[in-house]
Amino acid sequence: MSSKRSPSHDSPSVSYKTPLGVAWHGDALETMQERCADESIDLIVTSPPFALQSPKEYGNESQDGYKAWFMPFADEFWRVLKPTGSLVVDLGGAWEAGQPVKSIYAFELLVALCRRPRHGFVLAQDLYWHNPARLPSPAQWVTVERVRLKDAVNYVWWLSKTPKPKADNRQVLKEYTDAMKRLIDSGEYNRGRRPSGHVVREGFVNDRGGAIPPNLLTISNTGNDRDYIRKCEAHGLRPHPARFPRELPEFFIRLTTDVGDLVLDPFAGSNHI
């Protein structure tokens, strides 16, 4: 779906269908209202336009008006999401105009979503997407005056309607490190209480199929959309300037859904997969 109303204000239309789903073209809010049934969605995973100081060609809201702009979408997210479903929102960091000071709009939105008098979401977990390939920015503070560090992390709020949305971290296990593999093979480790207070018990080195990932997701957003770029060039289209790496939504699809579940991205952007 598009986050902006089409110039003709036409009703939502189908752009294309596949055996796995359908892409709608139209105003995102209206399309959800007209096409999504109550409690029909298992996962909403999306990256809405950020509240950046520099306007983008695809449209983005100001920091001052961001919460008010987002709340009608939050109402629809609550309506269409199943009680066991999840809402995952990726938000990029922003800076205050002309100052080496970070905006807190993403945190203000999080608090607003969780403190609504009615239909307040629960923060299942805060995650952070680290893009090691991101260029140093903002240039004025990072590469010119050298008073700040490269901004390379997005906030990812995993929200739900209840404290226990459907999820299974066994679906996103990572390969064990070589050190952990050696530990599993040897079975030798020091049991007991650590200085932190954690207690290492029997079974700690059992092979459970992989390591549980942390809430820091390192995904390099470069070189993974060459086919999309080539197809845009072939059809004389301008590529979307802020593309979503497929690994990020895939992670949450595997974590929170089963085969046959329904996933929605209301701000589809390039809609490239």
Backbone as numpy.savetxt, mean C-alpha at the origin, in Angstrom:
# Nx Ny Nz CAx CAy CAz Cx Cy Cz
-9.98 1.93 -11.49 -10.82 3.13 -11.49 -9.94 4.38 -11.49
-10.47 5.44 -11.99 -9.76 6.71 -11.98 -10.14 7.51 -10.74
-9.17 8.30 -10.22 -9.47 9.13 -9.06 -10.11 10.45 -9.44
-10.17 10.74 -10.72 -10.76 11.99 -11.18 -11.94 11.71 -12.10
-12.91 12.61 -12.07 -14.07 12.48 -12.93 -13.66 12.70 -14.38
-14.20 11.88 -15.28 -13.89 12.04 -16.71 -14.53 13.33 -17.21
-13.95 13.95 -18.27 -14.47 15.24 -18.74 -15.94 15.19 -19.11
-16.42 14.04 -19.61 -17.80 13.98 -20.06 -18.78 13.67 -18.94
-18.26 13.36 -17.74 -19.08 12.99 -16.59 -19.96 11.78 -16.91
-19.51 10.93 -17.82 -20.27 9.75 -18.18 -20.29 8.76 -17.03
-21.24 7.85 -17.08 -21.30 6.78 -16.10 -20.08 5.88 -16.25
-19.72 5.17 -15.20 -18.57 4.27 -15.30 -18.74 3.27 -16.44
-17.65 3.00 -17.13 -17.69 2.06 -18.24 -16.57 1.03 -18.07
-16.76 -0.12 -18.68 -15.77 -1.19 -18.60 -14.67 -0.92 -19.62
-13.43 -0.84 -19.13 -12.29 -0.67 -20.03 -11.89 -2.01 -20.64
-11.82 -3.03 -19.82 -11.53 -4.38 -20.32 -11.85 -5.39 -19.23
-11.95 -6.64 -19.65 -12.18 -7.75 -18.73 -11.14 -8.84 -18.99
-10.84 -9.58 -17.93 -10.02 -10.78 -18.05 -10.73 -11.87 -17.23
-10.26 -13.11 -17.34 -10.87 -14.16 -16.50 -10.75 -13.88 -15.00
-9.85 -12.98 -14.63 -9.61 -12.71 -13.21 -10.25 -11.43 -12.71
-10.80 -10.61 -13.60 -11.37 -9.37 -13.10 -11.77 -8.41 -14.19
-12.13 -7.19 -13.78 -12.62 -6.17 -14.69 -12.04 -4.83 -14.29
-11.71 -4.01 -15.29 -11.23 -2.64 -15.07 -12.33 -1.66 -15.48
-12.71 -0.81 -14.53 -13.72 0.20 -14.80 -13.06 1.55 -15.02
-13.62 2.34 -15.93 -13.14 3.70 -16.15 -14.23 4.67 -15.72
-13.88 5.54 -14.79 -14.86 6.52 -14.32 -14.39 7.13 -13.02
-15.19 8.02 -12.48 -14.91 8.60 -11.18 -14.88 7.49 -10.13
-13.81 7.44 -9.34 -13.61 6.32 -8.43 -14.75 6.21 -7.41
-15.16 7.34 -6.85 -16.21 7.32 -5.84 -17.53 6.86 -6.44
-17.89 7.43 -7.58 -19.14 7.05 -8.22 -19.14 5.59 -8.65
-18.00 5.12 -9.13 -17.93 3.74 -9.60 -18.13 2.77 -8.44
-17.53 3.05 -7.29 -17.77 2.19 -6.13 -19.24 2.23 -5.72
-19.81 3.42 -5.72 -21.21 3.56 -5.31 -22.16 2.80 -6.23
-21.84 2.79 -7.52 -22.74 2.18 -8.50 -22.47 0.70 -8.73
-21.21 0.26 -8.54 -20.84 -1.08 -9.00 -20.41 -2.04 -7.90
-20.18 -1.56 -6.68 -19.70 -2.43 -5.61 -20.80 -2.66 -4.58
-21.15 -3.91 -4.36 -22.19 -4.25 -3.41 -21.68 -4.14 -1.98
-22.58 -4.02 -1.04 -22.22 -3.96 0.38 -21.45 -5.22 0.78
-20.39 -5.03 1.54 -19.60 -6.12 2.11 -19.27 -7.19 1.08
-18.79 -6.75 -0.08 -18.46 -7.67 -1.18 -16.97 -7.81 -1.43
-16.15 -6.95 -0.81 -14.72 -6.90 -1.13 -13.91 -7.50 0.01
-12.95 -8.36 -0.34 -12.08 -8.98 0.66 -10.86 -8.13 0.97
-10.37 -7.40 -0.01 -9.17 -6.57 0.19 -9.25 -5.34 -0.70
-9.04 -4.18 -0.10 -8.82 -2.94 -0.85 -7.36 -2.58 -0.66
-6.59 -2.58 -1.73 -5.19 -2.20 -1.65 -4.95 -1.13 -2.70
-4.48 0.04 -2.27 -4.46 1.17 -3.18 -3.42 2.19 -2.78
-3.07 3.02 -3.73 -2.15 4.13 -3.51 -2.80 5.40 -4.04
-3.51 6.14 -3.20 -4.21 7.33 -3.68 -3.23 8.44 -4.01
-3.66 9.46 -4.74 -2.79 10.62 -4.96 -2.31 11.19 -3.63
-1.02 11.46 -3.55 -0.45 11.95 -2.29 -0.70 13.46 -2.13
-0.57 13.92 -0.91 -0.73 15.35 -0.62 0.63 16.04 -0.78
1.06 16.22 -2.02 2.36 16.80 -2.31 2.25 18.30 -2.54
3.36 19.01 -2.33 3.37 20.45 -2.54 3.30 20.80 -4.03
3.95 19.99 -4.87 3.95 20.25 -6.31 2.80 19.50 -6.97
1.89 20.20 -7.63 0.76 19.52 -8.27 1.24 18.54 -9.34
0.56 17.40 -9.42 0.87 16.39 -10.41 -0.17 16.42 -11.53
0.23 15.96 -12.70 -0.66 16.02 -13.85 -1.88 15.12 -13.68
-1.78 14.07 -12.87 -2.92 13.19 -12.63 -3.83 13.72 -11.53
-3.44 14.83 -10.89 -4.28 15.44 -9.87 -3.96 14.94 -8.48
-3.80 15.87 -7.55 -3.61 15.50 -6.15 -4.12 16.62 -5.26
-4.53 16.25 -4.07 -5.13 17.20 -3.13 -4.06 17.87 -2.27
-4.42 19.02 -1.72 -3.50 19.73 -0.83 -3.46 19.04 0.53
-2.43 19.34 1.30 -2.32 18.77 2.64 -3.47 19.25 3.53
-3.83 20.52 3.40 -4.87 21.08 4.26 -6.22 20.42 4.02
-6.50 20.06 2.78 -7.81 19.49 2.47 -7.83 18.00 2.28
-6.71 17.33 2.63 -6.59 15.92 2.28 -7.58 15.05 3.05
-7.70 15.27 4.34 -8.61 14.44 5.14 -10.05 14.58 4.64
-10.48 15.82 4.39 -11.85 16.04 3.94 -12.08 15.39 2.58
-11.05 15.42 1.71 -11.17 14.78 0.40 -11.27 13.26 0.52
-10.55 12.69 1.47 -10.45 11.23 1.57 -11.66 10.61 2.26
-12.32 11.31 3.15 -13.36 10.72 3.98 -14.54 10.12 3.19
-15.01 10.74 2.10 -16.07 10.06 1.33 -15.62 8.71 0.79
-14.34 8.60 0.43 -13.83 7.30 0.01 -13.82 6.33 1.19
-13.44 6.81 2.37 -13.44 5.96 3.55 -14.82 5.40 3.84
-15.85 6.22 3.64 -17.22 5.75 3.84 -17.54 4.59 2.89
-17.13 4.74 1.64 -17.38 3.67 0.67 -16.53 2.44 0.96
-15.29 2.65 1.39 -14.44 1.51 1.73 -15.09 0.69 2.84
-15.61 1.38 3.84 -16.27 0.68 4.95 -17.49 -0.09 4.44
-18.27 0.52 3.57 -19.50 -0.11 3.08 -19.21 -1.37 2.29
-18.22 -1.32 1.39 -18.00 -2.44 0.48 -17.12 -3.54 1.08
-16.38 -3.22 2.15 -15.43 -4.18 2.70 -16.16 -5.21 3.58
-15.78 -6.47 3.42 -16.33 -7.52 4.27 -15.86 -7.32 5.72
-16.59 -7.85 6.69 -16.14 -7.73 8.09 -14.75 -8.30 8.33
-14.36 -9.31 7.54 -13.04 -9.92 7.69 -12.01 -9.32 6.74
-12.40 -8.29 5.98 -11.53 -7.74 4.95 -10.51 -6.75 5.49
-9.61 -6.34 4.59 -8.54 -5.40 4.93 -8.52 -4.24 3.96
-8.12 -3.08 4.47 -7.88 -1.88 3.67 -6.41 -1.51 3.82
-5.69 -1.51 2.71 -4.26 -1.19 2.72 -4.05 0.08 1.90
-3.50 1.11 2.53 -3.33 2.41 1.89 -1.84 2.78 1.90
-1.29 2.95 0.70 0.11 3.38 0.55 0.15 4.89 0.37
0.92 5.57 1.22 1.02 7.03 1.16 2.48 7.45 1.18
2.86 8.28 0.24 4.21 8.81 0.21 4.38 9.97 1.16
5.58 10.14 1.66 5.88 11.27 2.53 5.86 12.58 1.77
5.58 13.65 2.47 5.56 14.99 1.88 6.27 15.94 2.83
6.68 17.08 2.28 7.41 18.09 3.04 6.62 19.38 3.10
6.85 20.15 4.15 6.24 21.47 4.24 6.89 22.40 3.22
6.09 23.30 2.68 6.59 24.17 1.62 7.75 25.03 2.10
8.88 24.95 1.38 10.01 25.82 1.63 10.77 25.55 2.91
10.51 24.40 3.57 11.17 24.12 4.84 11.66 22.66 4.87
12.76 22.42 5.57 13.22 21.04 5.71 12.48 20.32 6.83
11.16 20.31 6.70 10.28 19.77 7.74 9.27 18.84 7.07
9.12 17.64 7.61 8.17 16.68 7.04 6.73 17.02 7.40
5.84 16.79 6.46 4.41 16.90 6.71 3.94 15.69 7.51
2.92 15.88 8.32 2.36 14.76 9.07 0.97 14.39 8.54
0.69 14.72 7.27 -0.65 14.48 6.73 -1.01 13.00 6.75
-0.02 12.12 6.50 -0.31 10.68 6.48 -0.73 10.18 7.86
-0.12 10.74 8.90 -0.48 10.36 10.27 -1.82 10.97 10.68
-2.06 12.19 10.22 -3.35 12.83 10.50 -4.48 12.03 9.85
-4.25 11.55 8.63 -5.26 10.73 7.97 -5.48 9.43 8.73
-4.40 8.80 9.17 -4.52 7.56 9.93 -5.36 7.76 11.19
-5.07 8.81 11.94 -5.83 9.08 13.16 -7.29 9.35 12.83
-7.53 10.10 11.76 -8.91 10.41 11.38 -9.67 9.15 11.00
-9.02 8.22 10.29 -9.69 6.99 9.89 -10.02 6.10 11.09
-9.16 6.13 12.10 -9.34 5.26 13.26 -10.16 5.90 14.37
-10.39 7.20 14.30 -11.11 7.90 15.37 -12.45 8.46 14.90
-12.94 7.97 13.79 -14.24 8.45 13.32 -15.33 8.02 14.29
-16.30 8.89 14.56 -17.39 8.53 15.50 -18.12 7.27 15.07
-18.33 7.12 13.76 -18.95 5.92 13.21 -18.01 5.32 12.18
-17.98 4.02 12.13 -17.20 3.32 11.11 -15.71 3.65 11.22
-15.21 3.64 12.43 -13.77 3.85 12.62 -13.00 2.57 12.36
-11.95 2.68 11.58 -11.13 1.52 11.26 -10.17 1.19 12.41
-9.67 -0.03 12.39 -8.66 -0.49 13.33 -7.33 -0.56 12.58
-6.25 -0.13 13.23 -4.93 -0.24 12.63 -4.40 -1.65 12.90
-4.53 -2.53 11.91 -4.02 -3.89 12.08 -2.50 -3.87 12.24
-1.84 -3.05 11.41 -0.38 -2.88 11.55 0.09 -1.75 10.65
1.12 -1.07 11.10 1.78 -0.07 10.26 2.95 -0.75 9.57
3.02 -0.56 8.24 4.14 -1.10 7.46 4.79 0.05 6.72
6.00 -0.23 6.21 6.78 0.81 5.54 7.45 0.19 4.32
7.23 0.85 3.18 7.81 0.38 1.92 9.09 1.16 1.67
10.22 0.44 1.69 11.52 1.04 1.42 11.87 0.79 -0.03
12.06 1.87 -0.78 12.47 1.80 -2.18 13.93 2.23 -2.29
14.87 1.27 -2.32 16.29 1.64 -2.34 16.71 2.35 -3.62
15.89 2.28 -4.66 16.25 2.90 -5.93 15.78 4.35 -6.04
15.11 4.85 -5.03 14.59 6.22 -5.12 15.72 7.23 -5.16
15.56 8.23 -5.99 16.58 9.28 -6.11 16.59 10.15 -4.86
17.74 10.78 -4.57 17.81 11.65 -3.39 16.83 12.82 -3.51
15.95 12.93 -2.54 14.97 14.01 -2.55 14.51 14.26 -1.11
14.04 15.50 -0.85 14.01 16.65 -1.75 15.41 17.22 -1.96
15.73 17.55 -3.20 17.10 17.91 -3.56 17.64 19.09 -2.75
16.80 20.07 -2.48 17.28 21.26 -1.77 17.87 20.91 -0.42
17.21 20.00 0.30 17.65 19.68 1.66 18.64 18.51 1.70
18.61 17.66 0.66 19.42 16.44 0.69 20.74 16.61 -0.05
20.68 17.13 -1.28 21.90 17.20 -2.09 22.50 18.59 -2.20
21.72 19.64 -1.89 22.25 21.01 -1.98 22.75 21.46 -0.60
21.83 21.58 0.35 22.21 22.05 1.67 22.73 20.92 2.58
22.45 19.69 2.23 22.95 18.51 2.95 22.52 18.47 4.42
21.27 18.85 4.67 20.81 18.89 6.06 19.78 17.80 6.37
19.41 17.00 5.36 18.47 15.91 5.58 18.95 14.67 4.82
18.30 13.52 5.11 18.65 12.27 4.47 17.70 11.98 3.31
18.10 11.09 2.44 17.26 10.71 1.30 15.94 10.13 1.80
14.85 10.63 1.27 13.52 10.18 1.68 13.13 8.98 0.81
13.18 7.77 1.36 13.01 6.57 0.54 12.01 5.58 1.12
11.11 6.05 1.98 10.14 5.16 2.63 8.74 5.73 2.47
7.80 4.87 2.08 6.38 5.21 2.07 5.71 4.60 3.29
4.66 5.26 3.77 3.85 4.71 4.84 2.79 3.79 4.24
2.59 2.63 4.83 1.56 1.70 4.37 0.70 1.34 5.57
-0.52 1.87 5.59 -1.43 1.61 6.71 -2.29 0.40 6.37
-2.18 -0.65 7.18 -3.03 -1.83 7.04 -4.16 -1.70 8.05
-5.36 -1.44 7.54 -6.53 -1.16 8.36 -7.58 -2.24 8.19
-8.49 -2.33 9.14 -9.55 -3.33 9.06 -10.75 -2.84 9.85
-11.87 -3.55 9.69 -13.09 -3.20 10.40 -13.16 -3.84 11.78
-12.40 -4.91 11.98 -12.37 -5.62 13.25 -10.91 -5.89 13.63
-10.64 -6.20 14.91 -9.26 -6.45 15.33 -8.63 -7.70 14.70
-9.45 -8.58 14.13 -8.90 -9.81 13.58 -9.35 -10.04 12.14
-8.84 -9.22 11.19 -9.16 -9.47 9.79 -8.49 -10.77 9.32
-8.98 -11.31 8.24 -8.39 -12.54 7.70 -6.95 -12.27 7.27
-6.03 -13.09 7.73 -4.62 -12.95 7.37 -3.88 -14.23 7.76
-2.81 -14.53 7.02 -2.00 -15.71 7.31 -0.58 -15.42 6.86
0.33 -15.14 7.82 1.69 -14.76 7.44 2.48 -15.93 6.89
1.93 -17.15 6.96 2.60 -18.29 6.33 2.57 -18.19 4.81
1.69 -17.32 4.29 1.60 -17.14 2.84 2.64 -16.16 2.30
3.40 -15.50 3.20 4.38 -14.51 2.75 5.76 -14.78 3.37
6.02 -16.01 3.74 7.30 -16.32 4.36 8.46 -16.05 3.40
9.58 -15.62 3.96 10.80 -15.38 3.20 11.76 -16.54 3.40
12.65 -16.70 2.45 13.65 -17.76 2.58 14.55 -17.47 3.78
14.87 -18.52 4.53 15.76 -18.35 5.66 17.13 -17.84 5.20
17.77 -17.07 6.06 19.15 -16.67 5.79 20.04 -17.89 5.92
21.25 -17.80 5.38 22.19 -18.92 5.48 22.50 -19.23 6.94
22.60 -18.18 7.77 22.88 -18.39 9.19 21.75 -19.16 9.86
20.50 -18.82 9.52 19.37 -19.52 10.12 19.31 -20.96 9.64
19.66 -21.19 8.37 19.68 -22.56 7.85 20.71 -23.40 8.60
21.86 -22.81 8.89 22.87 -23.54 9.64 22.39 -23.84 11.05
21.69 -22.87 11.64 21.17 -23.06 12.99 20.13 -24.18 13.02
19.27 -24.23 12.01 18.27 -25.29 11.93 18.94 -26.65 11.77
19.97 -26.70 10.91 20.67 -27.95 10.68 21.38 -28.46 11.93
21.97 -27.54 12.69 22.74 -27.95 13.87 21.86 -28.17 15.09
20.76 -27.42 15.16 19.89 -27.53 16.32 20.48 -26.95 17.59
21.60 -26.25 17.46 22.29 -25.72 18.63 21.99 -24.23 18.81
21.46 -23.87 19.94 21.20 -22.48 20.25 21.07 -22.34 21.76
21.20 -21.16 22.22 21.14 -20.90 23.66 19.70 -20.58 24.07
19.09 -21.51 24.80 17.74 -21.29 25.29 17.79 -20.35 26.50
16.62 -19.85 26.84 16.54 -19.03 28.04 16.17 -17.60 27.76
16.23 -16.80 28.81 15.82 -15.40 28.74 16.95 -14.52 28.24
16.61 -13.65 27.31 17.56 -12.69 26.76 17.50 -11.39 27.56
18.53 -10.51 27.43 18.49 -9.22 28.13 17.25 -8.39 27.81
16.71 -8.60 26.59 15.50 -7.86 26.19 14.26 -8.33 26.92
14.35 -9.51 27.57 13.18 -10.08 28.22 12.55 -11.21 27.43
12.93 -11.35 26.13 12.41 -12.45 25.33 12.97 -13.78 25.84
12.12 -14.79 25.78 12.53 -16.13 26.21 12.59 -17.04 24.99
13.77 -17.60 24.72 13.94 -18.54 23.61 13.63 -19.93 24.12
12.59 -20.54 23.56 12.12 -21.82 24.07 12.46 -22.95 23.11
12.17 -24.16 23.55 12.34 -25.34 22.72 11.51 -25.19 21.44
12.07 -25.57 20.32 11.37 -25.45 19.05 11.70 -24.20 18.28
12.53 -23.34 18.84 12.86 -22.08 18.17 13.52 -22.33 16.81
14.31 -23.39 16.68 15.03 -23.63 15.43 14.35 -24.69 14.57
13.09 -24.97 14.82 12.36 -25.87 13.93 12.18 -25.21 12.57
12.27 -26.00 11.51 12.06 -25.49 10.16 10.56 -25.31 9.93
10.13 -24.07 9.82 8.71 -23.76 9.64 8.43 -23.25 8.23
9.34 -23.53 7.31 9.10 -23.19 5.92 9.61 -21.85 5.48
10.13 -21.05 6.39 10.64 -19.74 6.03 10.54 -18.77 7.18
11.12 -17.58 6.97 11.13 -16.55 8.01 9.93 -15.62 7.85
9.37 -15.22 8.97 8.26 -14.26 8.96 8.82 -12.89 8.57
8.28 -12.25 7.54 8.84 -10.97 7.12 8.56 -9.86 8.13
9.42 -8.85 8.18 9.16 -7.70 9.05 8.17 -6.75 8.41
7.82 -5.71 9.14 6.90 -4.72 8.58 7.62 -3.64 7.78
8.87 -3.89 7.43 9.61 -3.05 6.48 9.76 -3.85 5.20
9.09 -3.42 4.14 9.10 -4.13 2.87 10.05 -3.42 1.91
11.14 -4.07 1.56 12.11 -3.49 0.64 11.80 -3.96 -0.77
11.34 -3.03 -1.60 10.97 -3.32 -2.99 11.52 -2.21 -3.86
12.38 -2.56 -4.77 12.98 -1.57 -5.65 12.05 -1.28 -6.81
11.60 -0.06 -6.92 10.61 0.31 -7.94 11.32 0.84 -9.19
12.05 -0.05 -9.85 12.75 0.34 -11.07 12.95 -0.87 -11.95
12.79 -0.69 -13.24 13.05 -1.75 -14.19 12.02 -2.86 -14.22
10.91 -2.70 -13.49 9.91 -3.77 -13.44 8.69 -3.48 -14.30
8.75 -2.45 -15.13 7.59 -2.11 -15.94 7.98 -1.76 -17.38
9.02 -2.43 -17.89 9.48 -2.13 -19.25 8.40 -2.43 -20.29
7.65 -3.52 -20.09 6.58 -3.85 -21.03 5.53 -2.74 -21.07
5.21 -2.21 -19.90 4.23 -1.12 -19.83 4.73 0.11 -20.60
6.00 0.45 -20.40 6.57 1.62 -21.08 6.54 1.41 -22.59
6.94 0.22 -23.05 6.96 -0.05 -24.48 5.56 0.02 -25.10
4.57 -0.49 -24.37 3.21 -0.46 -24.90 2.67 0.97 -24.95
3.02 1.78 -23.95 2.62 3.19 -24.00 3.23 3.88 -25.21
4.51 3.63 -25.45 5.18 4.23 -26.60 4.56 3.77 -27.91
4.22 2.49 -27.98 3.64 1.95 -29.21 2.28 2.55 -29.52
1.54 2.95 -28.48 0.21 3.51 -28.69 0.18 5.03 -28.53
1.35 5.66 -28.44 1.41 7.10 -28.32 0.84 7.64 -27.03
0.97 6.89 -25.95 0.43 7.30 -24.66 1.54 7.70 -23.71
1.24 8.65 -22.83 2.21 9.05 -21.82 2.13 8.10 -20.63
3.22 7.52 -20.20 3.18 6.62 -19.04 2.75 7.38 -17.79
2.07 6.70 -16.91 1.69 7.29 -15.64 2.97 7.60 -14.85
3.09 8.79 -14.27 4.35 9.19 -13.63 4.60 8.58 -12.25
3.59 7.95 -11.65 3.77 7.40 -10.30 3.21 5.99 -10.27
4.01 5.06 -10.74 3.52 3.69 -10.91 3.77 2.85 -9.66
2.82 1.98 -9.39 2.81 1.10 -8.23 3.60 -0.17 -8.57
4.62 -0.56 -7.81 5.30 -1.83 -8.08 4.38 -3.00 -7.73
4.26 -3.95 -8.63 3.29 -5.02 -8.42 3.59 -5.85 -7.18
4.86 -5.88 -6.76 5.22 -6.69 -5.60 4.52 -6.22 -4.31
4.20 -4.93 -4.25 3.57 -4.42 -3.03 2.14 -4.92 -2.88
1.26 -4.72 -3.87 -0.09 -5.28 -3.71 -0.07 -6.81 -3.66
0.86 -7.45 -4.39 0.92 -8.90 -4.35 1.18 -9.41 -2.93
2.02 -8.70 -2.19 2.33 -9.10 -0.82 1.05 -9.16 0.02
0.23 -8.13 -0.07 -0.98 -8.07 0.75 -2.07 -9.00 0.21
-2.08 -9.23 -1.08 -3.02 -10.20 -1.64 -2.73 -11.59 -1.09
-1.46 -11.96 -1.04 -1.10 -13.26 -0.50 -1.34 -13.32 1.00
-1.07 -12.21 1.70 -1.19 -12.18 3.16 -2.64 -12.26 3.63
-3.56 -11.60 2.93 -4.90 -11.39 3.49 -6.03 -12.01 2.68
-5.74 -12.70 1.57 -6.83 -13.25 0.77 -6.58 -14.71 0.43
-7.65 -15.36 -0.02 -7.60 -16.72 -0.54 -7.95 -16.69 -2.02
-7.68 -17.80 -2.70 -8.04 -17.91 -4.10 -9.55 -17.70 -4.26
-9.93 -16.85 -5.20 -11.33 -16.56 -5.43 -11.85 -15.35 -4.71
-11.06 -14.76 -3.79 -11.46 -13.53 -3.10 -11.45 -12.35 -4.06
-12.15 -11.30 -3.69 -12.29 -10.11 -4.53 -11.41 -8.99 -3.99
-10.55 -8.44 -4.88 -9.61 -7.38 -4.53 -9.97 -6.13 -5.33
-9.91 -4.98 -4.69 -10.26 -3.70 -5.33 -9.12 -2.72 -5.19
-8.77 -2.05 -6.30 -7.89 -0.89 -6.29 -8.66 0.29 -6.86
-9.20 1.16 -6.01 -10.03 2.26 -6.50 -9.25 3.37 -7.19
-7.94 3.46 -6.95 -7.11 4.47 -7.60 -6.09 3.75 -8.47
-6.54 3.20 -9.58 -5.72 2.24 -10.32 -4.51 2.86 -11.02
-4.53 4.17 -11.28 -3.37 4.78 -11.94 -3.11 4.17 -13.30
-1.92 3.63 -13.49 -1.57 3.02 -14.78 -2.32 1.72 -15.00
-2.78 1.10 -13.91 -3.46 -0.20 -13.96 -2.56 -1.25 -14.62
-1.27 -1.08 -14.47 -0.30 -2.01 -15.05 -0.02 -3.13 -14.07
-0.08 -4.37 -14.55 0.25 -5.51 -13.70 1.30 -6.37 -14.38
